[in-house]
Amino acid sequence: HVDMPGVVKNNISVNIDNGTLSLSGIRKLASKGVANWEEMSDVAYVRNFSVPQAIDVERVEAELKEGVLRPHLPKAEAAKPKTIEIKTA
């Protein structure tokens, strides 16, 4: 889970390339009129994570709800554990 308060869907980027998951987002605050002093301004979020090569890149999804981004990184079928049946002669 990645906290991104105030960031809208159109300002978020989720990419996977060569074993690296990159998440970035920008929170832009609308200003009205002339500001003499600002307590808060635009904020950029950037995080990079190493992910295993066993991730099924075609099935990666991300969900944004109430300022929290939840990426879903499913394993590829070939990477899931397999039980081997033992045969007797």
Backbone hydrogen bonds, N-H to C=O, Kabsch-Sander energy under -0.5 kcal/mol:
donor,donor_aa,acceptor,acceptor_aa,energy
2,V,69,L,-2.5
4,M,67,G,-3.7
7,V,4,M,-1.8
11,N,8,V,-2.0
12,I,9,K,-1.6
13,S,24,S,-3.0
15,N,22,S,-2.4
17,D,20,T,-2.3
20,T,17,D,-1.2
21,L,49,F,-3.3
22,S,15,N,-3.2
22,S,20,T,-0.6
23,L,47,R,-2.9
24,S,13,S,-2.2
25,G,45,Y,-2.2
26,I,11,N,-1.3
27,R,43,V,-3.1
28,K,26,I,-0.7
29,L,27,R,-0.5
35,A,33,G,-0.5
36,N,34,V,-0.5
43,V,27,R,-1.9
45,Y,25,G,-3.4
47,R,23,L,-2.7
49,F,21,L,-2.7
51,V,19,G,-2.5
55,I,52,P,-1.3
56,D,74,P,-2.9
57,V,55,I,-1.2
59,R,56,D,-1.6
60,V,57,V,-1.0
61,E,72,H,-1.9
63,E,70,R,-1.5
65,K,63,E,-0.5
65,K,68,V,-2.3
68,V,65,K,-1.4
69,L,2,V,-3.1
70,R,63,E,-3.2
72,H,61,E,-3.4
73,L,71,P,-0.5
76,A,54,A,-3.2
79,A,76,A,-1.3
80,K,76,A,-0.7
80,K,77,E,-0.9
85,E,83,T,-0.5
87,K,85,E,-0.5
